[in-house]
Amino acid sequence: MLSNQPPRPANMLNIVAINQGHRPLTMADPEIGPVTPVEARSLLGSGHGVLDTRPPEAFGAGHVPGALNVQLSSPEFEQRAGWMLPAERPLILAVEQGEEPRAAIRKLAFVGLDQRVKGYLEMKDWIGQGMSRARLTQISVSELRRRREEDHLEVLDVREGSEWSRGHIQGAHHMSFKHLPSRLEELRLGREMRIAVICGSGMRSSTACSFLLRNGFANLLNVTGGMTAWSQAGHPVSS
């Protein structure tokens, strides 16, 4: 019964512990407070991670180095966070502003991740105080087609297997974004390669890029619009 099981989400053991009563379950609306850039930098130095909930374009323009990008606007926000976040690591949320922190922490409570979040950081404050930033280049599908021929770009498709089977870019590599944490050693791409990462729309690919950046892949490009835009532009698709 246990043969050929898919990889488990990193958060699964935490969920099991909550279900068994070994860890507390948040019953009321969870609360979250702000942290200043200086406080955030100190928390980063003590081992905290950053979950950046902003859209890919904002993340690409400038983010806390090492942050994981999972977009709050995704209907699968909490599930994707559960797949991608390292087990047990305490977190800071990186947000734009407004009601985003409250919405994010409430969604994270559904998968038992809220108690790991120590506060939220508004990125305008981080940027405004001149703190260090990393960037992720965004490219269109037309630019991908052109640069793939000129610059010998590799393409990594991080959609699910069923999506890949329905149509993909010929010669692309494939691994679902949520399998990257447990199967990264199986990815047949070197950390020094120039890699364009693509999904259905540009959201999961940004999540994948943020994970790969944290793991030493330095020459990454996120494809905006994803395979949807690629197909709509009339570019060739293999099945």
N, C-alpha and C positions, 0 to 999 in steps of 0.2 A: 504493500500500500504506500510505502514511503519512496518507492522508486520513481524517478523522473518528476520529482516535485520541482516547481519553479522556485527561484530564490525568495527567501522571506524578507519582508520589509524590515529595515533596521529597527523600527519601533515595535515590532511584534512582541518581543519579550516584555516590554513595558506595558503593552495592552493586556497581555496574559496576567501580569502581576496585579494590575488594577482589577481585572475580572475576578481574580482569586482572593482579593481583599488584602494583598500584601502591600499595596500602595494606595494612597487616598484617591478618591474620585471627587472631582470638582462638581458640587451640586448646584451652587449658585452661579450667577454670572461672574466669570473670572475678572480680576482687576489687574491693571498694568499701569505703571508710572513711567515718566520720562527719565532719560539719563542724558547728561550733558556730553559733548564731545570728549572732554577731559576724562569724565567718568567712564565713558565707553572705551577710550584708549586704555585705561587702567584695567578694565574687565577683559579686554582682548589680551593684554599681557598676562593675565592670570588664567588663560585657557578658554575663555568664552568664544563661541562662534557667533556669526552674524547671519541671520535669515533676512534677506532683502526681498521685500514684498512688492517692489515697484515693477512697472512694465519693462520689457526688454530694452526699449530705447533709452529710458532713464538709467537703467542699470548700466548699459553700454557706455553712456556718456560719462559716468564716473561713479564708482562704488568703493566701499571699504574693501581693501585687499583681502582676499580669502573668503568673501561673502558668498553664500549660496543664494541664487536667485530663483524663487518660486513665487509666481505672480498671484497676488490676492484676488485679482479679477478672474482667475481660473475657477470653474465650478469644481475642480478637483484639488483645490489648494491644499487642504489638510492631508489628503491622501498622498499627494506628491511630496509634501514635506516629510511625511512619515517614511516614505521610501528613501529619501535622499539624505536626511540629516543623520550625522553620526550618533550612535547610541550613547545615551547618558550625558552628552556634552551640554553644559548650560548655554543659553542663547540670549542674544539681543536682537530685537526686531529693528530693521532699518526701513523707514517708511517715508512717504512724502509729507503728510500732515493730516489734520482733521480727524475723522472718525476711523481711519484705517487701523490704528493700533487696537481699538476695541473690537472691531470686526475680526481682525486676525487672531487675537487671543481667544475669542469665543469659538472660532472655527477650530483652532488647535486643541481646545478642550475636548472636542468630539473624539479625538484620537489620543487623548491623555498626554499631550505635549505642552500644555499651558504652564504646568508647574516648573518647567525647565527655563521659562522665559523670565529674565531678570529685569527687563524694562525695554523701552523703545527709544530709538534715536531718530530724530528728524534729520534727513540728509542735507537739507539746506543749512542747518547749523554746522554739520560736519564740514561741508564744503566752504561755508562762510568763514570758518576759523582756520582754513588752510591745511586741514589734516590730509594725510596721504591718501591718494586715490588710485585705483586701477581702472582700466578701460577695456571694453570689448567692442571691436569693430563690427558694425552692422553693414551687410551688403544686400543688394536686391538680387532677384533671380537672374535678371539680365546681366548684371555685373558678374554673378557667379559663372554663368555660361561663358562669358568672355574671358574672365581671369582663369578659369579652369584650363582653357586651352593655352593661354599665354604664360601663366605662372605655375602650371603643373600642380594645381590644387587637388588634394584628396577631399572626398566628400564622405561625411559620416551621417547616416540617416538614423535618427534616434526614435522613430515611431515604433508602434507595436508591429508584431509579425504579420498580422492580418492586413494592416495598412501597407506594409512593404510589398506583400504579395499582390495587392491590387495595382501597384505601379510605383516604380522608383527610378532614379537616375541611373543609367547604365554605368557600371563600374564602381558604384558607391559601396562603401562598407556599411554594415548594419549591426546595430545593437540598441535595444530599447533603452531609453534614458534611465529607467528605474533599475536596470540590471548593471549599470556602470559601477556602482559601489561594490558589488560582490563579484563582478567578473571582469574588472578592468584589465587584469593580466591576459585575458583572452583577446583583447582588442589589438588587431594587427596593424597598429599605427604607432609610429615613433613620436616621442615627445617633441622632437625638433621639427617635425613635418608641419607644413602649412595645411590646415584642415578647415574646411567649411562645414559647419554643422547645420543640419536641416531637419525639420519635423513637418507637422501639418500647417502651422501658422507662424512659427517663430518663437513660441512661448516655451515649449518643452526643450527646444534646441538651446535657448538661453540658459535654462536650468542645467542642461548637460554641459554647456560651455563653462558655466561657473564652477561645476564640479571638476571638470578637466583642468581648469586654470589652477585650482587648489592642489592638483596632483601633478603639476609640473609641465603641462602642455602650454607652451607660450605663444604659439602662432595660430590662434583660432579666429574664425570669422563666423558670426551668427547670420543666418539667411532669413531676412525679414519676409513675411508672407508665406514661407515654407513651400511645401509641395502643392498647396492650393494655388499659390501665385505662379509657380513653375508651370503647372498644367494650363492655367488660364492664359498664360503668355504663349502657349503653343509650343513649348520646348519639348523635346522627345522624352518619352517615358517607356521604360521596359517593364515587363510583367513576367 
